[in-house]
Amino acid sequence: MAAAPAATPTGDVLAQATALNEQLKSGLAALRTAYRADVTALSQTLRAAMAAGAATTGERRSLTPAQQAALKQFKDAFEARTEQYHTDTAALTQDIQTQLAALGITIISGMARGIDAAAHRGALEAHGQTIAIVGTGLEVTYPKEHKGLEVEIMANGAVLSEFPLGTPPLPQNFP
């Protein structure tokens, strides 16, 4: 018996998917631009605070209390802004992938933290199919906290690897 030909998306589905892809790209670009502007502003504020207490002779010395406070404030603000950026990009990615999966499109991504995991969660939220490509042996979950996600993916798609069983998460396996 011959295998049935794979279903191909209709023109309407392709148009919707293309529009969603463009929405994702422009949304991520806007988030990236805002993040860079915020980090640049934070850096300029830090530079000004550091210059205000700099030695005029060019000699090295310890940071003043005001400089130490400015450095801590910069670090705290930078970490908070970076966390918000990651939260925003993951939320946008998950939303778009949910919509794509609802159109019947299979979502394929890695299984890393951040937008990879968000893409799979979006597909699962839409009860769609999703495929994870991992950089380890199939019995190794990386990152470990994604074990539950991996189980859900296997129930609604597949987890694939080009690496033999037992391969640990080595840096060169993650492009």
C-alpha positions as a Python dict, from the first residue, in 0.01 Angstrom:
ca = {
    (1, 'M'): (0, 0, 0),
    (2, 'A'): (141, 340, -96),
    (3, 'A'): (190, 601, 170),
    (4, 'A'): (-47, 891, 161),
    (5, 'P'): (118, 1213, 45),
    (6, 'A'): (205, 1457, 319),
    (7, 'A'): (-51, 1728, 368),
    (8, 'T'): (63, 2066, 243),
    (9, 'P'): (-61, 2388, 393),
    (10, 'T'): (-310, 2582, 190),
    (11, 'G'): (-226, 2926, 56),
    (12, 'D'): (-431, 3085, 334),
    (13, 'V'): (-239, 2896, 604),
    (14, 'L'): (94, 2987, 442),
    (15, 'A'): (-7, 3352, 428),
    (16, 'Q'): (-110, 3347, 794),
    (17, 'A'): (211, 3169, 894),
    (18, 'T'): (420, 3417, 697),
    (19, 'A'): (242, 3708, 864),
    (20, 'L'): (296, 3554, 1208),
    (21, 'N'): (663, 3496, 1130),
    (22, 'E'): (701, 3860, 1028),
    (23, 'Q'): (519, 3965, 1347),
    (24, 'L'): (763, 3757, 1552),
    (25, 'K'): (1068, 3897, 1373),
    (26, 'S'): (956, 4258, 1407),
    (27, 'G'): (848, 4207, 1768),
    (28, 'L'): (1183, 4053, 1863),
    (29, 'A'): (1367, 4331, 1678),
    (30, 'A'): (1168, 4597, 1867),
    (31, 'L'): (1239, 4429, 2201),
    (32, 'R'): (1609, 4402, 2113),
    (33, 'T'): (1625, 4771, 2011),
    (34, 'A'): (1455, 4882, 2334),
    (35, 'Y'): (1687, 4660, 2538),
    (36, 'R'): (1997, 4800, 2370),
    (37, 'A'): (1876, 5158, 2423),
    (38, 'D'): (1810, 5089, 2792),
    (39, 'V'): (2151, 4926, 2842),
    (40, 'T'): (2322, 5214, 2660),
    (41, 'A'): (2146, 5466, 2887),
    (42, 'L'): (2244, 5265, 3195),
    (43, 'S'): (2606, 5250, 3075),
    (44, 'Q'): (2618, 5625, 3013),
    (45, 'T'): (2483, 5690, 3363),
    (46, 'L'): (2749, 5461, 3509),
    (47, 'R'): (3026, 5626, 3303),
    (48, 'A'): (2921, 5969, 3426),
    (49, 'A'): (2915, 5852, 3788),
    (50, 'M'): (3258, 5691, 3753),
    (51, 'A'): (3407, 5997, 3582),
    (52, 'A'): (3277, 6226, 3855),
    (53, 'G'): (3506, 6060, 4108),
    (54, 'A'): (3800, 5975, 3880),
    (55, 'A'): (4150, 6078, 3975),
    (56, 'T'): (4281, 6358, 3755),
    (57, 'T'): (4641, 6234, 3769),
    (58, 'G'): (4559, 5905, 3597),
    (59, 'E'): (4669, 5705, 3897),
    (60, 'R'): (4480, 5393, 3994),
    (61, 'R'): (4285, 5404, 4314),
    (62, 'S'): (3994, 5239, 4487),
    (63, 'L'): (3639, 5331, 4398),
    (64, 'T'): (3479, 5598, 4609),
    (65, 'P'): (3166, 5507, 4805),
    (66, 'A'): (2959, 5701, 4550),
    (67, 'Q'): (3119, 5506, 4264),
    (68, 'Q'): (3062, 5177, 4444),
    (69, 'A'): (2696, 5269, 4492),
    (70, 'A'): (2667, 5367, 4122),
    (71, 'L'): (2826, 5039, 4017),
    (72, 'K'): (2588, 4836, 4234),
    (73, 'Q'): (2290, 5035, 4106),
    (74, 'F'): (2403, 4971, 3747),
    (75, 'K'): (2447, 4597, 3810),
    (76, 'D'): (2104, 4567, 3973),
    (77, 'A'): (1930, 4767, 3700),
    (78, 'F'): (2114, 4577, 3425),
    (79, 'E'): (2017, 4238, 3572),
    (80, 'A'): (1653, 4344, 3613),
    (81, 'R'): (1636, 4480, 3256),
    (82, 'T'): (1801, 4167, 3114),
    (83, 'E'): (1557, 3943, 3300),
    (84, 'Q'): (1265, 4150, 3167),
    (85, 'Y'): (1403, 4125, 2813),
    (86, 'H'): (1422, 3745, 2837),
    (87, 'T'): (1070, 3729, 2982),
    (88, 'D'): (932, 3950, 2706),
    (89, 'T'): (1101, 3761, 2422),
    (90, 'A'): (986, 3425, 2559),
    (91, 'A'): (627, 3549, 2597),
    (92, 'L'): (619, 3686, 2242),
    (93, 'T'): (771, 3366, 2103),
    (94, 'Q'): (527, 3145, 2291),
    (95, 'D'): (229, 3351, 2173),
    (96, 'I'): (331, 3336, 1806),
    (97, 'Q'): (417, 2965, 1822),
    (98, 'T'): (77, 2894, 1980),
    (99, 'Q'): (-87, 3065, 1685),
    (100, 'L'): (131, 2879, 1433),
    (101, 'A'): (59, 2544, 1596),
    (102, 'A'): (-313, 2623, 1593),
    (103, 'L'): (-279, 2656, 1213),
    (104, 'G'): (-148, 2298, 1205),
    (105, 'I'): (217, 2388, 1164),
    (106, 'T'): (465, 2166, 1348),
    (107, 'I'): (703, 2368, 1564),
    (108, 'I'): (1070, 2262, 1549),
    (109, 'S'): (1328, 2407, 1786),
    (110, 'G'): (1607, 2320, 2026),
    (111, 'M'): (1531, 2257, 2391),
    (112, 'A'): (1737, 2536, 2547),
    (113, 'R'): (1611, 2778, 2807),
    (114, 'G'): (1435, 3087, 2677),
    (115, 'I'): (1273, 3107, 2337),
    (116, 'D'): (1339, 2743, 2244),
    (117, 'A'): (1138, 2623, 2543),
    (118, 'A'): (879, 2897, 2482),
    (119, 'A'): (831, 2777, 2123),
    (120, 'H'): (755, 2424, 2241),
    (121, 'R'): (525, 2548, 2517),
    (122, 'G'): (335, 2751, 2260),
    (123, 'A'): (284, 2445, 2041),
    (124, 'L'): (175, 2237, 2339),
    (125, 'E'): (-64, 2512, 2451),
    (126, 'A'): (-235, 2488, 2112),
    (127, 'H'): (-239, 2106, 2131),
    (128, 'G'): (-14, 2109, 1827),
    (129, 'Q'): (283, 1901, 1729),
    (130, 'T'): (635, 1998, 1823),
    (131, 'I'): (981, 1852, 1762),
    (132, 'A'): (1286, 1919, 1980),
    (133, 'I'): (1634, 1880, 1834),
    (134, 'V'): (1878, 1819, 2119),
    (135, 'G'): (2256, 1837, 2143),
    (136, 'T'): (2288, 1532, 2369),
    (137, 'G'): (2210, 1162, 2365),
    (138, 'L'): (1836, 1100, 2377),
    (139, 'E'): (1840, 978, 2736),
    (140, 'V'): (2016, 1295, 2857),
    (141, 'T'): (1786, 1588, 2933),
    (142, 'Y'): (1952, 1925, 2904),
    (143, 'P'): (1883, 2152, 3073),
    (144, 'K'): (1771, 1917, 3351),
    (145, 'E'): (1478, 2142, 3449),
    (146, 'H'): (1323, 2070, 3107),
    (147, 'K'): (1252, 1702, 3186),
    (148, 'G'): (878, 1771, 3217),
    (149, 'L'): (880, 1969, 2893),
    (150, 'E'): (1068, 1688, 2721),
    (151, 'V'): (806, 1434, 2833),
    (152, 'E'): (526, 1659, 2702),
    (153, 'I'): (709, 1703, 2370),
    (154, 'M'): (749, 1325, 2333),
    (155, 'A'): (375, 1283, 2389),
    (156, 'N'): (293, 1544, 2121),
    (157, 'G'): (572, 1512, 1869),
    (158, 'A'): (930, 1395, 1892),
    (159, 'V'): (1271, 1454, 2043),
    (160, 'L'): (1554, 1401, 1793),
    (161, 'S'): (1931, 1389, 1823),
    (162, 'E'): (2219, 1324, 1587),
    (163, 'F'): (2434, 1216, 1882),
    (164, 'P'): (2476, 863, 2022),
    (165, 'L'): (2326, 758, 2353),
    (166, 'G'): (2524, 882, 2649),
    (167, 'T'): (2648, 1200, 2480),
    (168, 'P'): (2665, 1472, 2746),
    (169, 'P'): (2579, 1838, 2681),
    (170, 'L'): (2909, 1948, 2525),
    (171, 'P'): (2948, 2310, 2403),
    (172, 'Q'): (3036, 2205, 2047),
    (173, 'N'): (2701, 2022, 2017),
    (174, 'F'): (2504, 2346, 2042),
    (175, 'P'): (2539, 2569, 1735),
}
